[in-house]
Amino acid sequence: MRTEDVLAATATGLWRWDNASGTVSLDAEAARLLGLPGGDGTYTSSAVRSRLHPVDWNEVNGIIGLAVAEGTLAESRVRVVDEEGRVLRTVRSRCKPLPEGDGYHLFGTIQEVPEPQPGTSAHTPVTGDWRRSREAFLLDAGRALAEARSTAEVLRVAASLSMPGFSPDGLAVFGVTADRLKVLGHHGYDEHEAGPLADMPLDTEYPVAEVIRTGRALYVPTPEEYRRRYPTMWPLIEVYGRQSWAFLPLIVAGRTMGTWMAAFSHPVAFTPDERSVLTTVARMLAQALARAGVAENERELSRGLQRSMMPSLGPGIPGMSVAARYVPTGGGLQVGGDWYDLIPLPGGGSRSEGPGGGRIALVIGDVQGHDVRAAGLMGQLRTALRAYASEGHRPDAVLARASRFLAGLHDYTESEAYDDGDPVGGHTAPRFATCLYLECDPATGTIEIARAGHPDPAIRMADGTVILRPTAGGLPLGIDPDSDYPTTQIVLEPGETIMICTDGLLETGGHDLDSGWARIRAVLEEHRDEAGSLEKLADALVQAVHGPASHHTTGPLSDRREDDIAVVLLSRHGRPARRAPRRSVLTVRQAEPERISAARRQMRDLLYDWADEEQIDSAVLMVSEMVTNVLVHTDGDALMVAEAVGEHGCRRLRVEVSDTSDELPHKRHPGELASSGRGLVLMEMLADVWGVDPRGEGKSIWFELYEPGSEDGPPEVVPPGPCVGSPTAS
């Protein structure tokens, strides 16, 4: 007798579902049970689905999907409806999925079963309440696993999962290392209990190993079945007292990376709904472990790049202290183009005194971008700068050579892009770099500065006064290979600190350069000199940008790690003189009239705690007038030297502006509508003392203001320094 005749005699139909083509083949009995009038033949999947109750179809679809994933049988009960939606009968379907190409075929049987008795549906394994609990659990589990950022966090989340209705009390996650099983984490087992299972060959007759080898889930509902299927392992497993086990593959991108084991101290039948929950959790767990692994690899790569590219500050500098910080951006690989370096210079001593002084160079820079290519360019540029500095070139020559090097590097990479068939250049588009190069003589405190489009340095004086020190500069490196980089010379007095930084320290958190500088300046002014204070100051500067307090300053509430940060602090040892002058020096060149505003700002910074606000305004006005006159009426540059001397409350301010012209200023009487000619008139009105001193080459015009701290007249002050003329009135 044929199989079809036997099945027909038992009212059992045969069907075949081709998922790829969307067709269903039915025999006569299957077509009758589904209420299809056409008899045996091939139907569209939509025609068959129209005869299944929609609520039941959703369950059947999930069970079939689970069977396809696990390679097991799918069994379900489903109601058959007519064209009007009335229930005709309830049938039971059993099928086996067989993969074929990109789709699969389902071969199965269908048989009518009695209708459930009234009131019994609430006792079936799948109820509305259970389903809602399952969905809520999966949402919570998915959210918790998505937020885990490391393998340890993922394993902690997996151990804390409480599944609705059948929570396991023993969990373990296994991985593979060199063809051996490794326990990545476990819950519900003591360390000594998990020992025998922690390290086994992958060919062991153990469910965990079998799941990794086949990529299919295994469910062992009873101890008897475990003993029968895995007799070798049973003596090791029996001692734990579990009753049911589920072993699910952790699959990512088609590769089985491990196994998740859930063990139960009570019997579990592993119904399709329970298997569906376990399978969904295993998928989320696999994705979370994969993300955590990628993130950890990126962090390790980031740390490795930082360790290889960020230099140590080396041995101490005689007579000086140095501190530095580098904080990468928060996105991607957390690497970028910011860097700093400390370079011992050849010859040792100062250029004028010969060997023995231990000259050093400090470099800080920022290559455009926050990616691996920026980090690679940074490493190349840093090596080139170190080489040029070690050859003994002056600061301006070091930056000029570095600019030509970076521009030539762009030309080379662009030609390589053409050779690779990328005529546009794509990711090889030229990038520039800003840089600040300082050559320091620790013996004298003399610092020569060359700047390439980088933020200016800041000076913290011995009395806590902080000023931004404008310096001459050129274009960023790599833009124009023929660009010049003029140098600026300053002297770091004992007790003073110079700060150089990248723009990330200033502009992070929605700030611009001005508001960001105000934030950093407040930190520098509040700093107190003590043992180890330079390291504390470096930490405080970073904390001001990334810490909680940064959210209360100007700028939107945003991610504070939006740009790399590099900062270097250099302090000169020694006790400052009791009446050490507060001094500022600035050169305003003919080609840079915009730096007059820098002179005004520097004057305000120098007098930030001056007792009389009107005198501050007067000083700023006179400085602006004096520097402007030099640029308008001579062909040379203006050199401004400002110095405040004395005790707080009774100080003297002396400001000199020098130029190379021998022509002395003349007092004029401008008309009411004249736009100039009032410079000396202002000096007479606003200055306590002023004058003009001829020099060997050029002249110097100066003024003095006395802080109103005495009722008897101008305060007694120390004699002016060597760079200041005689305080005689004209």
C-alpha positions in Angstrom: 0.0 0.0 0.0 1.3 3.5 -0.8 2.2 5.9 1.9 -0.3 8.4 0.5 -3.1 5.8 0.9 -2.1 5.1 4.5 -2.1 8.8 5.4 -5.5 9.3 3.6 -7.0 6.4 5.6 -5.9 8.2 8.8 -7.3 11.6 7.6 -3.7 13.0 7.4 -2.7 15.3 4.5 0.7 16.0 3.0 2.0 19.4 2.0 5.2 21.0 0.7 5.9 24.7 1.1 8.5 26.3 -1.2 9.6 29.5 0.5 11.7 30.7 -2.4 8.9 30.6 -5.0 6.1 31.3 -2.6 4.1 28.2 -3.6 2.4 25.4 -1.6 1.8 21.8 -2.9 -1.1 20.0 -1.3 -2.5 16.5 -1.7 -6.3 16.0 -1.8 -6.6 15.4 2.0 -4.6 18.5 2.9 -6.6 20.6 0.5 -9.8 19.3 2.1 -8.7 20.0 5.6 -7.7 23.5 4.6 -11.1 24.1 2.9 -9.6 24.7 -0.5 -12.1 23.7 -3.2 -9.6 22.9 -5.9 -8.4 19.6 -4.5 -4.8 18.5 -4.7 -2.4 20.7 -6.6 -0.2 23.8 -6.2 -1.4 27.0 -4.6 0.1 30.3 -3.8 1.2 30.9 -0.3 -1.3 33.8 0.1 -4.2 31.5 -0.8 -3.1 29.0 1.9 -2.5 31.7 4.5 -6.0 33.1 3.8 -7.4 29.8 5.3 -5.4 30.1 8.5 -6.6 32.1 11.5 -4.4 35.3 11.5 -3.6 35.1 15.2 -2.6 31.5 14.9 -0.6 32.2 11.7 1.7 34.6 13.7 2.5 31.9 16.2 3.0 29.3 13.4 5.3 31.7 11.5 7.5 32.1 14.6 7.6 28.4 15.3 8.7 27.7 11.7 11.3 30.4 11.9 12.7 28.8 15.1 12.7 25.3 13.5 14.6 26.7 10.4 17.2 28.3 12.7 17.6 25.2 14.8 17.1 22.6 12.1 14.4 20.9 14.2 10.8 19.8 13.7 8.1 22.5 13.9 4.8 21.4 15.5 1.8 23.7 16.0 -2.0 23.8 16.3 -3.9 26.2 14.0 -7.5 27.0 13.3 -8.8 26.8 9.7 -11.3 29.4 8.6 -13.6 29.8 5.6 -13.9 32.7 3.2 -16.1 34.6 5.7 -13.6 34.1 8.6 -15.6 31.4 10.4 -13.6 28.7 12.1 -14.1 25.3 10.3 -11.8 23.1 12.3 -8.5 22.9 14.3 -5.6 21.0 12.7 -2.2 20.0 13.9 0.8 20.5 11.6 4.2 18.9 11.8 6.9 19.9 9.4 10.7 19.7 8.8 12.6 22.5 7.1 15.2 21.6 4.4 17.5 24.4 3.2 17.8 24.8 -0.5 19.8 27.6 -2.0 18.8 31.0 -0.5 15.5 29.6 0.7 14.1 26.5 2.2 11.4 23.8 1.7 9.0 22.7 4.3 7.7 19.1 4.2 5.0 18.2 6.6 1.7 16.6 7.5 -1.6 18.1 8.6 -4.3 16.3 10.6 -7.6 17.4 12.2 -7.7 17.4 16.1 -10.6 17.9 18.4 -11.6 21.4 19.4 -10.3 22.5 22.8 -12.9 22.4 25.6 -14.3 25.8 26.7 -12.2 27.4 29.4 -9.0 25.3 28.7 -7.3 27.8 26.5 -6.2 29.8 29.5 -4.1 26.9 30.7 -2.1 26.4 27.5 1.6 27.3 27.6 1.0 30.4 25.5 -1.3 33.0 27.0 -1.7 36.7 26.5 -0.1 37.5 29.9 2.9 35.2 29.2 3.4 36.7 25.8 3.3 40.3 27.2 5.8 39.3 29.9 8.1 37.7 27.3 8.0 40.8 25.1 8.8 43.1 28.1 11.6 40.8 29.1 13.1 40.8 25.6 12.9 44.6 25.4 14.7 45.0 28.8 17.3 42.4 27.9 18.0 44.0 24.5 18.3 47.5 26.1 20.7 46.2 28.8 22.9 44.3 26.4 23.0 47.2 24.0 24.3 49.5 26.7 27.1 47.1 27.8 30.5 48.4 26.6 32.8 45.5 27.6 32.8 41.8 27.7 32.7 41.8 31.5 29.6 44.1 31.4 27.9 41.8 28.8 28.5 38.8 31.0 27.2 40.6 34.1 24.0 41.4 32.2 23.6 37.8 30.9 24.0 36.6 34.5 21.2 38.9 35.7 18.6 38.0 33.1 15.4 36.7 34.7 13.3 34.9 32.0 9.5 34.9 32.5 8.3 31.6 33.8 11.5 29.5 33.4 14.5 31.4 34.7 17.7 29.4 34.7 19.9 29.2 37.8 23.1 28.3 36.0 24.5 30.2 33.1 27.8 30.0 31.2 29.3 31.6 28.1 31.9 29.6 26.2 34.3 30.8 23.6 36.9 29.2 21.4 40.6 29.8 21.6 43.0 27.8 19.5 40.6 24.9 19.1 39.9 24.7 22.8 36.7 25.6 24.7 37.2 28.5 27.2 34.7 29.7 29.8 34.3 33.4 29.3 32.0 33.9 32.2 29.5 32.0 34.4 26.9 32.5 37.0 25.5 30.0 39.5 28.7 28.0 39.7 31.5 28.3 42.2 35.0 28.7 40.9 36.1 25.2 41.9 32.9 23.7 40.4 33.4 25.3 37.0 37.1 24.2 36.9 36.6 20.8 35.1 34.7 22.5 32.3 36.8 25.6 31.9 39.3 24.2 29.3 38.5 21.4 27.0 39.4 20.4 23.4 36.8 21.3 20.8 36.3 17.7 19.7 35.1 16.7 23.2 31.8 14.8 23.3 30.2 17.7 25.2 27.0 19.6 24.2 28.8 22.9 24.2 31.4 21.7 21.8 28.8 20.0 19.6 26.9 23.3 19.3 30.0 25.1 18.2 30.9 22.4 15.7 27.4 22.3 14.1 26.0 25.8 14.8 22.7 24.4 16.0 21.0 24.6 19.3 20.6 21.6 21.6 17.9 21.1 24.2 18.3 18.4 26.9 15.0 18.3 28.9 15.9 15.5 31.3 18.9 14.0 33.1 18.2 10.6 31.6 18.5 12.1 28.1 21.8 13.8 29.0 23.2 10.5 30.4 22.1 8.7 27.2 23.5 11.2 24.7 26.7 12.1 26.5 27.7 9.3 28.8 31.3 10.4 29.0 30.4 13.8 30.4 27.6 12.8 32.6 29.7 12.0 35.7 31.1 15.6 35.6 27.6 17.1 35.1 25.6 15.0 37.6 27.2 16.7 40.6 25.6 20.1 39.8 22.0 18.7 40.3 20.5 20.3 37.3 17.4 18.9 35.6 17.3 20.5 32.1 19.8 22.2 29.8 19.7 24.5 26.8 22.8 25.0 24.6 22.5 27.8 22.1 25.0 28.9 19.5 26.4 32.5 19.6 26.4 33.4 15.9 27.6 36.6 14.4 27.8 37.2 10.6 27.3 33.5 9.9 30.2 32.4 12.2 29.6 30.5 15.5 31.8 32.3 18.0 30.7 30.4 21.1 27.9 28.8 23.1 25.5 30.1 25.7 24.5 27.4 28.2 21.4 27.8 30.4 20.9 25.2 33.1 17.7 24.7 35.1 17.2 23.1 38.5 13.6 22.2 37.5 12.3 20.3 34.5 11.7 22.4 31.4 9.9 21.0 28.3 11.4 23.6 26.0 8.2 24.4 24.2 8.5 26.4 21.0 7.8 29.7 22.8 10.5 28.9 25.4 12.9 28.0 22.7 12.0 31.2 20.9 12.9 33.3 24.0 16.2 31.5 24.5 17.1 31.8 20.8 16.3 35.5 20.8 18.4 36.1 23.9 21.3 34.1 22.4 21.2 36.3 19.3 21.3 39.5 21.3 24.0 38.1 23.5 26.1 37.2 20.5 25.8 40.7 19.0 26.6 42.3 22.3 29.7 40.2 22.8 30.8 41.0 19.2 30.3 44.7 19.7 32.1 44.6 23.1 35.0 42.7 21.4 35.3 45.2 18.6 35.2 48.1 21.1 37.9 46.5 23.3 40.1 45.9 20.3 39.6 49.5 19.2 40.5 50.7 22.7 43.6 48.5 22.8 44.6 49.8 19.3 44.0 53.3 20.5 46.1 52.8 23.6 48.8 51.2 21.6 48.9 54.1 19.1 49.0 56.6 21.9 51.8 54.7 23.7 53.9 54.5 20.5 53.2 58.1 19.4 53.1 60.1 22.6 56.6 60.6 24.0 57.6 60.6 27.6 58.9 63.9 28.9 62.2 62.1 29.7 64.6 63.1 32.5 64.1 66.4 34.4 65.2 69.7 33.0 67.7 71.5 35.3 66.0 74.5 36.8 62.7 73.8 35.3 59.6 71.6 35.7 57.4 70.3 32.8 54.0 68.6 32.8 51.9 67.4 29.8 48.5 65.8 29.2 47.0 64.2 26.1 43.2 63.4 26.0 41.9 61.8 22.7 38.5 62.5 21.2 35.6 60.3 22.4 34.6 58.9 19.0 36.0 56.2 16.8 39.4 54.8 17.7 40.0 57.7 20.1 43.1 58.7 18.2 43.8 61.9 16.4 46.3 64.4 15.2 47.3 66.2 18.4 50.8 65.7 19.8 53.5 67.2 21.9 57.2 66.5 22.2 60.2 67.4 24.2 63.5 67.4 22.3 67.0 67.8 23.8 68.9 70.1 21.4 72.5 69.6 20.3 75.3 71.6 21.8 73.7 71.7 25.2 74.3 75.3 26.2 72.8 78.6 24.9 73.8 79.8 21.5 75.7 82.7 23.1 77.3 80.8 26.0 78.3 77.5 24.4 77.7 74.0 25.8 76.5 73.4 29.3 73.0 75.0 29.5 71.0 72.0 28.4 68.8 73.7 25.8 65.6 71.9 24.9 62.7 72.3 22.4 59.0 71.9 23.2 56.7 71.2 20.3 52.9 71.0 20.3 50.8 70.6 17.2 47.5 69.4 15.7 47.1 67.6 12.4 43.7 68.1 10.8 41.3 65.2 11.5 40.5 62.7 14.3 41.2 59.4 12.5 43.9 56.9 11.9 45.3 58.9 8.9 45.6 62.0 11.1 47.5 59.9 13.7 49.8 58.5 11.0 50.5 62.0 9.6 51.1 63.2 13.1 53.7 60.5 13.7 55.5 61.3 10.5 55.5 65.1 11.1 56.6 64.6 14.7 59.6 62.5 13.5 60.5 65.1 10.9 60.4 68.0 13.4 62.5 66.0 15.9 65.0 65.4 13.1 65.2 69.0 12.0 65.5 70.2 15.6 68.3 67.7 16.3 70.2 69.0 13.4 70.5 72.3 15.2 68.3 74.5 13.1 66.7 77.6 14.5 62.9 77.6 15.3 61.9 79.4 12.1 64.0 77.0 10.0 62.6 74.0 11.8 59.0 75.0 10.9 59.8 76.0 7.4 61.4 72.6 6.7 58.5 70.8 8.3 56.0 72.7 6.1 57.9 71.7 3.0 58.0 68.1 4.3 54.3 67.9 4.8 53.5 69.6 1.5 55.8 67.1 -0.2 54.1 64.2 1.6 50.8 65.4 0.1 52.3 65.4 -3.4 53.5 61.8 -2.9 50.2 60.5 -1.5 48.3 62.1 -4.3 50.5 60.5 -7.0 50.1 57.2 -5.2 46.3 57.7 -5.4 46.6 58.2 -9.2 48.7 55.0 -9.5 46.0 53.1 -7.6 43.3 54.2 -10.1 41.8 56.9 -7.8 42.1 60.1 -10.0 40.1 62.2 -7.5 42.4 61.4 -4.6 39.5 60.5 -2.3 40.8 60.0 1.2 44.3 61.3 0.2 43.1 64.9 0.2 45.8 67.2 1.6 45.7 68.0 5.3 47.4 70.8 7.1 48.8 71.0 10.6 49.2 73.8 13.2 52.3 73.8 15.3 54.0 75.8 18.0 57.8 75.4 18.5 59.6 76.7 21.5 63.4 76.6 22.0 64.2 77.2 25.6 67.5 77.9 27.5 66.9 76.8 31.1 69.9 78.7 32.3 68.6 82.1 31.3 64.9 81.4 30.8 65.1 82.7 27.3 62.5 81.2 25.0 62.4 81.6 21.2 59.0 80.9 19.7 57.9 80.1 16.1 54.2 79.6 15.4 52.4 78.0 12.4 48.7 78.9 12.7 48.5 77.6 16.3 47.0 79.3 19.4 49.3 81.6 21.2 51.0 80.6 24.4 49.9 81.9 27.8 52.1 83.1 30.7 51.3 82.8 34.3 53.4 85.3 36.2 54.8 84.7 39.7 52.1 86.8 41.3 49.3 84.8 39.6 48.7 87.3 36.7 47.9 85.4 33.5 48.3 87.0 30.1 47.9 85.6 26.6 51.3 86.2 24.9 50.7 87.1 21.2 53.6 85.8 19.0 54.5 86.3 15.4 53.5 83.4 13.1 52.9 82.0 9.7 50.5 79.7 7.9 49.8 76.2 9.1 52.2 73.6 8.0 51.7 72.0 4.6 49.7 74.9 3.0 52.5 76.9 1.4 55.9 75.2 1.3 57.6 78.6 0.9 55.9 80.2 4.0 58.1 82.1 6.5 57.8 81.7 10.3 59.2 84.7 12.2 60.3 84.1 15.8 59.4 85.9 19.0 61.7 86.0 22.0 60.5 86.1 25.6 62.1 85.5 29.0 60.5 83.2 31.5 61.3 84.7 34.9 61.7 82.6 38.0 58.3 81.5 39.3 56.6 81.9 35.9 54.8 79.2 33.9 54.2 79.1 30.2 51.2 77.1 28.9 50.9 75.8 25.3 47.9 73.9 24.1 45.9 72.7 21.1 42.5 74.3 20.3 40.7 71.3 21.8 41.4 72.7 25.3 39.8 76.1 24.4 37.0 75.3 22.0 35.5 72.1 23.5 32.0 72.3 24.8 30.7 74.9 22.3 33.2 77.6 23.2 35.1 79.8 20.8 38.7 80.8 21.3 37.7 83.9 23.4 35.2 82.3 25.8 37.4 79.1 26.0 40.4 81.2 26.9 38.4 82.9 29.7 37.5 79.5 31.1 41.1 78.3 31.1 42.5 81.6 32.4 40.3 81.3 35.5 41.8 77.9 36.3 45.3 79.3 35.8 44.6 82.3 38.1 43.1 80.1 40.9 46.1 77.8 40.9 48.3 77.9 44.0 52.1 77.1 43.8 53.1 74.1 46.0 54.9 70.8 45.8 53.8 68.9 42.7 51.6 71.8 41.7 52.4 71.7 38.0 50.9 68.2 37.7 47.9 69.3 39.6 47.5 72.3 37.3 47.6 70.1 34.3 44.9 67.9 35.7 42.8 70.9 36.7 43.0 72.3 33.1 41.7 69.0 31.7 39.0 68.8 34.4 37.8 72.3 33.6 37.0 71.1 30.0 35.8 67.5 30.7 34.6 67.6 34.2 31.0 68.3 35.5 31.8 71.9 36.1 32.3 72.4 32.3 28.6 72.0 31.8 27.9 75.2 33.7 30.1 77.4 31.6 29.2 79.1 28.3 28.4 76.7 25.5 25.7 74.0 24.9 25.4 70.9 27.1 27.3 68.5 24.8 29.8 65.7 24.7 33.0 67.1 26.2 35.3 64.8 24.2 34.5 66.2 20.8 38.2 67.1 20.0 41.6 66.0 21.0 43.4 67.9 23.8 47.1 68.3 24.2 48.6 70.7 26.8 52.1 71.3 28.0 53.2 73.4 31.0 56.8 74.6 31.6 57.7 76.4 34.8 61.0 78.0 35.8 62.3 77.3 39.3 63.6 79.9 41.6 62.2 82.4 44.1 60.9 85.6 42.3 62.2 88.9 43.5 60.2 90.5 46.3 59.2 93.3 44.0 59.4 91.4 40.7 57.9 93.6 38.0 54.8 92.5 36.1 56.0 92.8 32.5 54.6 92.4 29.0 56.4 92.8 25.7 54.8 92.9 22.3 55.9 93.7 18.8 53.4 95.1 16.3 54.7 94.9 12.7 53.7 97.2 9.9 52.0 94.3 8.1 50.0 93.4 11.1 47.9 96.4 12.2 45.3 94.0 13.6 47.6 93.2 16.4 46.9 96.6 17.9 43.8 95.0 19.5 46.2 92.4 21.0 48.2 95.2 22.6 45.0 96.6 24.1 43.9 93.2 25.4 47.4 92.6 26.9 47.3 95.9 28.7 43.9 95.0 30.3 45.3 91.6 31.3 48.3 93.2 32.9 46.2 95.5 34.9 43.4 93.1 35.8 43.6 93.9 39.5 44.5 97.7 39.2 42.7 99.7 41.8 41.3 102.5 39.4 39.2 101.3 36.5 39.5 104.7 34.8 43.3 104.4 34.8 43.0 101.1 33.0 40.8 102.6 30.3 43.3 105.5 30.0 46.3 103.1 29.7 44.5 101.1 27.0 43.6 104.3 25.1 47.2 105.7 25.2 48.8 102.4 24.2 46.4 102.2 21.2 47.3 105.8 20.2 51.0 105.3 20.6 51.2 102.1 18.6 48.9 103.4 15.9 51.1 106.5 15.5 54.2 104.4 14.9 52.4 102.4 12.2 51.0 105.5 10.5 53.9 107.9 10.7 56.9 105.7 10.4 58.1 102.8 8.2 59.1 100.5 11.1 57.6 98.2 13.6 56.4 99.2 17.1 57.8 97.5 20.2 55.7 97.9 23.3 57.1 97.2 26.8 54.8 97.5 29.8 55.9 97.1 33.3 54.0 97.3 36.7 56.2 97.7 39.8 55.5 98.0 43.5 53.1 96.7 46.1 49.5 96.2 45.4 47.5 99.5 45.9 50.5 101.8 45.3 52.1 100.5 42.1 53.6 102.3 39.1 52.8 101.4 35.5 55.4 102.4 32.9 54.7 101.8 29.2 57.2 102.4 26.4 56.6 102.2 22.7 59.8 102.2 20.6 60.4 102.6 16.9 63.4 103.1 14.6 62.4 106.5 13.3 64.5 109.6 14.4 61.6 112.0 13.8 60.2 113.2 17.1 56.4 113.6 17.6 55.1 117.2 17.5 52.2 118.6 19.5 49.5 119.8 17.2 46.3 121.7 17.6 43.8 119.8 15.4 40.5 121.4 14.4 37.1 120.2 15.7 36.5 117.9 12.7 40.1 116.6 12.4 40.5 112.8 12.7 44.1 112.8 14.0 46.7 115.0 15.8 45.4 114.5 19.4 48.0 111.8 20.6 50.2 114.1 22.7 47.1 116.0 23.9 45.7 112.7 25.3 49.1 112.0 26.9 49.1 115.3 28.7 45.5 114.8 29.9 45.7 111.1 31.0 49.2 110.3 32.0 50.7 111.1 35.4 54.1 111.5 33.7 55.1 111.1 30.1 58.0 111.8 27.7 60.0 111.1 24.6 63.5 109.7 24.7 65.8 109.8 21.6 67.8 106.6 21.2 70.8 105.6 19.1 68.5 104.3 16.4 65.0 105.7 16.7 63.1 106.9 19.8 60.9 105.8 22.6 57.7 107.5 23.8 56.6 106.6 27.3 54.1 107.3 30.0 53.6 106.4 33.6 50.5 106.0 35.8 50.4 105.7 39.6 47.9 103.5 41.4 46.0 105.8 43.8 47.2 104.2 47.0 48.6 107.3 48.7 47.1 110.6 49.6 50.5 112.4 49.5 51.1 112.0 45.8 52.9 109.4 43.6 54.1 106.4 45.4 57.7 105.5 46.0 58.7 103.0 43.4 61.8 101.0 42.6 64.0 102.3 39.9 63.0 101.2 36.4 64.5 98.1 34.8 67.3 98.2 32.2 64.8 98.3 29.4 62.9 101.4 30.7 64.0 105.0 30.2 64.4 107.6 32.9 61.1 108.6 34.5 61.6 112.3 33.8 58.7 114.4 32.6 59.0 116.5 29.4 
